Amino acid sequence: MPGLSSNADVPSVLEVDSLHEHEDEEDWNDNDSSSITSSIVDYEYENGRRYHAYKAGHYPLPNDEPELDRLDLQHHVITLLLDGNLHLAPLENPRRALDIGTGTGLWAIEFADRFPNATVIGTDLSPVQPPLVPDNVRFEIADAEGDWLMKENYLDFIHSRYMIGSLGDYQDTIAKAYHHLKPGGWLEVQEMDPRITSDDGTHNRSKWHAQLTRELCDASGTYGKPVPPHTEYGRWMRKTGFVDVKEYFFKVPVNTWPKNKQLKEIGKYQALHYTEGLEGICIGLFTRVLGWTHSEFQVLLARVRAEIKDRTIHAYQPFCVAVGRKPHPHEVHRGSSVTSTASSEVAVPIGTATELRSPKSAINLFDMVRNEMPTLHPDMPAVPQIRVGHTAPPTPPMPAMARHEELEVETEKTSPFEDLDPNHWS
């Protein structure tokens, strides 16, 4: 073995690589993360879907091509929702960023493009990221619930999106993020609450969709991956010790029912995201935990898809972005209570800002609706902004509507999804 003295031709003293002796930027940790071996790509198959091999069963969603398309489409929905922003934390020249559960790596790649001086690392259980990426990006096979190998007090920014259903203890992950951030570093959590609601009560007519989300959340909890309410993340950050905690709440329509053009655009993609992706999201938990057969689930799925297409049901799902900063030592008492007067805020945007941008990467599912999609006007007036508490981060700006203001319903069209290709929805 290397490093052991013996009669073999193995040196007892290892030669030092002086060329990289003082290199710091690439020295994220003292131990290499798991390499991509045959065991990592020896995928498992169930119900016609492909699942990760590394720590098999740890994550109940598939990693096959339909799922990767869904993840890219999901990224596009959130990019539209955040006005083209990848984050709402007020970052200033971050040097080291971590994307937890990076999936296809699209967020990490775009973040690296926008911050070319930053080193960006994305971790995931599956090696499904593209091989050609910017020089300042790399991907590692790692479990967010295991030990984090990079140093403590090291990162400038940690991003976590759509990790519900993946983590057994979200608070523990927030605590790990706190330890590995530099003082002054930011954590940002972006999470959807899958449970549907509405401003006018019409979601109560979506009984199959409600049953699906209820069963899904129950099954995920039984599986050891609870789905928290969207209002919890900011509270957990404060409890951990983060300061300047701010929470942004959004309503994400499930189809094109809103009158607001931006929300209508988001609803169009969200409907496609769910009608094409619900099987991958649910099938593992429904069959493994709830004991449903594949055919039983397909019957429920058909009913849910019909409700999603119904524009007379004005349902939406809550989405939360919570950001928090790790305090500097002078902001903390001996006993770890925070002395900073920089307080917590609940910012309450519902909707989006004005200039919507598409991600750089092409997404196959977009082809289904691209030709019928109305183009958003770049000069669309900003939606009024309302804040509760203190001033929001100066960058990026987030024009928004009030949280409790009802979304206006589009009344000109009455047939469900008449602005989409009817052959696709048949």
N, C-alpha and C positions, 0 to 999 in steps of 0.2 A: 504494500500500500504506500502511496506517496507520503513522504515525511517520516517513514519508519526506516531505521538502519538495519540492513540485512546483507546477505551475500549477493542478493540480486542487484541489478543495475539501477537501483533507486537511490538518489542522493539523500544523505542524512540531514543535509542543510538545504533548505529550499531557497532558490535564487529570488531576489527581490526584483519586482518590476518597478524600477525607479522612474520610468516614464510617467506612470500614473500614481506615483506615491503620494502626491499632494492634491490629487484631484478630489474635489468635494461635490461638485454639482451632480455627478453621476453616482456618488456614493450614498444612495438612499438608505441603505441598511448594511448591517454587517453580515447578513446571510442571504444567499440567493433564494429567491422564491422558487416555487415548484416549476420545473422545466416541463415543456410539452413532450410527454412521452406517449407511448402507445396506450397506456392505461388511461390517459386523459382524453384521448380521441376515440377510445373504444366505446362508443355511445350505446345507450340502452334504448330499446324501442317498445312502445306500448300504445295501444289503440291507434296504430298507424302514425304515431308521432315520435320524434327523436328527442331523447333527453340526455343531459350531461352525464359524463362518466366519473369525473373527479368528485368525490364525496357524493356518489350516486344517491338520489332520493332526497338530498338536502334541500333542493329547490324544486317545487312541484310543477313548474312550467317548462315547456319544451324549448329546444334550441335549434329547431330545424328552419328551413328557409321561409315558410309562411310566418313563423314566429319572428324571425329577423326582420321581415318586411313590416310586421305589425309594430315592432319596436321603433323602426325608422319613422313610421307614420305617427306613432305616439310622440316622438321627438318633434315632429313638425307641428302637431297640435299645440304642444306647450310653447314652441318657439313663436307661433302666432299669438298665443295667449299673452306672452310676455313682450310683445311688440318687437320681436327679433332679438331680444336680450337672452343670453345664455344664463344670466345670473342677475340677482337684484342686490347682492352685497356690494357695498361701495369699495371695490378693489382698486388699489393703486400699485401698478407694476409688480404683481405677484411673481415670485421666482419659482415656487414649487407648489403644484396643485395636484390633488388626488380626486379621482372620480370613482366612487364606490359603486360596484355593480354596473360597470360601464356598458354591458350588453354589446351592441354592434360597434361601440366606440365613437359614434357620431358626435356626441356632445364633446368628448375629449379632443377629437380632431378639430372641431370648430373652435373650441376654446384655445387650442394651441395656435391656430391661425390668427386669432385675435390678440394673443399675447405671445409673440414670437420669442421673447426673452425668457419665458417661463418654461420649466420642465414639467410636463404633464404626464401623470401615470394613471392608467385605468386598470382596475382589478375586476375579475369576474371568475366564475367557476367554469366557464366554457371558453375555449379558444376560437371564437367566431369573429374576431375583429379582422379588418382587412390588412394585408401585408404591406401595402404601400401607404405610408402615413407621413406627416411632417417629421422632420428630424428631431423635434423637441417633444415627441410623443412616444411612449412605449406602454405595452400592455403586459400584464402579469396574471397568471392563474393564481388566485388567492381567495380565501374565504373571509368575508368581512366579519364573521362571527368568531374567527380564530384569532390568534395573536397577530398583531400588525408588526411587521418586521422593520419598518423604517423607524428612525430615531424619534424620541419624544421631543417636543418643542422644536419641530423641524419644518412643518408645512405652513404655507401662507394661506391656503384655501383648500377646503374639503367640500365636495359637492356630492349630495345624495339625492337621487330622484327615483321615484317608484320602487322603493325597497319594501313596501308593504307586501306581506306574503312571503318575504325572503328572510326576515329577521325574527328570531324568537324573542329578543329583548331590544327594542329600539333604543331605550334609555341607555343600555350598555354601549351601544354603538356611538351614541352621542357622547358618552363619557370617554370612549377611546379617542374620538375626534378631538375632544378637549385636550387630552394629554399629548397628542401628536401635533397639535397646532403650536406655532410660535405665539408668544404673547403679542396681541394685536392681530392675529390671524382670524379668519372668518370661516364659519360653518354655515352652509346653506342646505336646507331640506326642502324638497319639492314633492308633495304627496297629494294624491287624489283619494277622496273618500268614495268608494264605489256605490254606496247606498244612495239611491235616487230620492229627490224631493222636488217640490215646485212651489211657486209663489201663489198659485191659484187653486191648489189641491188636485189638479188634473192627474198628477202622478199616481193618485189612488186608483185610477183606472188601468194602470200598468201593472196588473197583479202578477203576471208571469215574470216580468223584469224584476219586480220587487222580490219575488220568491227566489229568483236566481241569485241576486246579490246577498240576500239574507242567508241562503244556504251556503254560498261561497264563503262569506265571512265566518260562519259557524264552523265550516269544514276546515278553513285555514287555522282557526283557533285550536281546533282539535288536533290538527297536524303539528301544532307547536309554533305556528307563525301567526299570531293574532293581528287583526286589522284595526288599528287605533282610530278613534274619531279624529277628524282633521284639525281639531282645536287643541290637541295635546302637545304638539311638537315644540311650540314656543315655551310652554310651561316646563317641559323637560329640559330645555336649554337653560332657562333661568335656574332651575333646581340644580343643574350641574355646575353652574358658576359663570355662564356666559353673561355678558353685558351688552347693552345696545341691542337688545333682542327686539326684532320687529316681525310682525306677522301680516302677510298679505293674503286676503281671501278672495277667491274668484268663483263664479258660477260657470260651469262648462255645460252648455246645452247638449242633449243627446242626439238632436237632429237639427234641421234648419228652421225651426219654428220662430226664433227671435226676429224682430224687425230690424234690429241693429245689424248693419251689413257685416261688420267684423265678427260678431258672434254667430251670425248665420254661416259665415265661412268656416268658423271653427266647428260649428255643429255639423256641417257637411262632412268634414274629415273625421270628427268624432264618431259619427254614425257609421262611416265606413270602417273606422278602426275597430268598432265593436262588432259589427255584423260579420266582418272577416276574421276577427281575432278572438271572439268569445270562446270558441271551442278550445283553443290553446290555453287560455287563461283558466278555464274551469274543468276541463275533462279529467285531468289528473286527480284533483281533489274530489270530484264527484264520484269517480269510480273507486279510488283507493280508500277514501275516508267514509263516504256516504253509502257506498255499496251499489250505486246506480249502474245499470248496464249502459253500454255505448248507445244502443238504440233508444233507451229511455231518455238519455240526455239529449239526443238529437231531436226528440219530440218537443222537449222544453225549449231547446234552442230555437226551433222554428217559430214557436209562439212568441218568444222574446224578440226575435228579429222583426216580426210583424208589428209589435208594439213600438219598437224603435223607429220604424218608418212612419208611424202615425203622428202627423204634425198637429193634431188636435190635443195631444198629450204634451204639455209644456214642461217636461222634466229636465232637470239638470243635476249635475254632480258637483259637490263642493271640492275645490282645489285650494291648497294652502302652500304658500312659500314662507318659510320661517328662516330668518338669518340672525346670527349672533356672533359676537366678537369675544375672543379670549382676552381677559384683562391683562394689563401689564402688572408687574410685581407691585409697583407703588399704588395700584388701585385696590389691592387686596389686603385686608387686615391679617394679623397673625391668627389664625383660626379659620382662614379661607372665606370669611364673609366679604362681600364686595363693597368697597368704599366709593366706587365711581358714582358720580351723580348722573352719568349718562344712563338714561332710564330705558325701560321697555315701552314699546308702542304697539298698538294694534292698528295697522293700516288696512283699510277695507275696500280695495278695488273690486268691482265686479265687472268683468269685461276685459277690454284690451285697450292699448294705446293706438296711435294712428298709423304710422308707417310700417306696415307688415312686410316682413322679408321672408323669403323661402330659404331653407338650408341649401348648401352647395351640392350636397350629394343627391343624386337621382333616386327616387323611391318608386319601385315598380307599381305599387298600388295606386299612385297618383294618376297613372295612365287611364284608370277607369273613369275618372271624372274630370280630367284636365280640360278636355275639349268643351265641356258644358259649363265650366267654372266661370262665373262673372269676375272681371278684374276689379280689384279694389282701387278706388281713386286715391292717389298719394296725398292729395290735399284735403282729405276728409277732416272736418273739424274735430278737435280733441274733445273727449268726453269729460264732463266736469270731474274734478278731483276732490275727494273728501278724505280727511285724515282725522283720526281720533287720538288725542294725546300729543306727543311731541312731534317735531319735524322729522320727516322721513329722510333716509340717506339722500344726499344731493345727487348721486348718480347710481344707476340710470334712472331717468324720470319715469314715473308710472301714473299717467292720467287714468282716472277710473271713475266708476259710478259708485254710489253708496251701497253698502252691503245689504241694507234692508229695503232698498228700492226695488220694486218689482220690475222685471224685465218686460219690455213691451213685445207684444205678440204680433207677428206678421199675419195680416188678415186678407191680403190680396189673393193668395193662393190657398185653395182648400184641399186639393188632393195631395196625399202624402208623397213627398219627394218627386214632384213632377219636374223639377229642374235637374234631375239626374237621369242617366240612361235607364229606361224602364227595363231593358233586357237584363241589366245587371241585377235588378232586384226581384226578378221573377223567380 
